[in-house]
Amino acid sequence: MLDFRTRTFLTVCKHMNFTKAAEELCITQPAVSQHIKILEDDYKTRFFSYKGKKLTLTTAGELFYKTLSTITYDDQLLRKELLQDSPTIDHLSFGATRTIGEFYLPDKLIHFLEEHPSIQISMNVENTTSLLEKLQKGELDFALVEGYFPKTEYSFIPYARENYICVAAFDYSFEQEPHLLEDLLNETMIVREKGSGTRDILEKNLEEKNLSLNDFHRHFEIGNIRVLKELVFNHLGITTLYEAAVTKELSRGQLRKIEIEDLQKTHDFYFVWRKNSIFSDFYRRIAQML
């Protein structure tokens, strides 16, 4: 479905370098330049520009790249399905954010695999930003993400709705019991790494109040949810996260919810795949099965 010129374009995007693209394709650099020029003439636009000595994609180039990436992935999947006498799902490669992958999805995944024992899976657990990058590059079939993402750039459906809460150690002592985000500023806030949907929600809530993480007495960045919870257990700060990540700790009395009136109470998890994929109906069926 893709011709040699569009493959040249994708290879240039991979390296953002004409010489390296030529080496991978085993053609000359002038041939690479000619392929790109033919495409640009055909579409009557420029796909690349230079900022200093750095090659970058133009706005049109970004759109062309995203569209071709989807077509390329769909083409590979279609060829695989057509080679089978009775097309079936035999392998799923997907991603999930840490909250979803570690605390929300395991029970559902067990049920799914029991119901479909012939399916092989590869699950990548990372933050929202990393998963969307891998999805765009065609390294994942779909992703289950939390937090905010550019919805115009992907196809998606809501997957679940989960409570978003503030927690502290059960016997954590506040000078005065907080009710608003502003009341927490004298505390140490423990947050996830940049790119995490959990952190993104807190930062968006703070922005609405003209606040930021820098307004807290201090804040820590912890990329591991289990380590983050250990710090909270040991009175080293408070945190905000999805209730699914602390269900056991709340039931055991190790943590307690702090009711913050102006903190967003719920947020959706999303099932996301490449925009305009010809397999959109297939992904919707998988979302219902998981």
Buried (B, 14 or more C-beta within 10 A) or exposed (E): EEEEBBBBBBBBBEBEBBEBBBBBBEBEBEBBBBBBEEBBEEEEBBBBEEEEEEBEBBEBBBBBBBBBBBBBBBEEBBEEBEEEEEEEBEEBBBBBBBBBBBBBBEEEBEEBEEEBEEBEEEBBBBBBBBBBBBBBEBBBBBBBBBBBBEEEBBBBBEBBEBBBBBBBBEEBEEEEEBEEBBBBBEBBBBBBBEBBBBBBBBBEBBEEEEBEBEBBEEBBEBEEBEEBBEBBBEEBBBBBBBBBBBBEBBEEEBBBEBEBEEBBEEBBBBBBBBBEBEBBEBBBEBBEBB
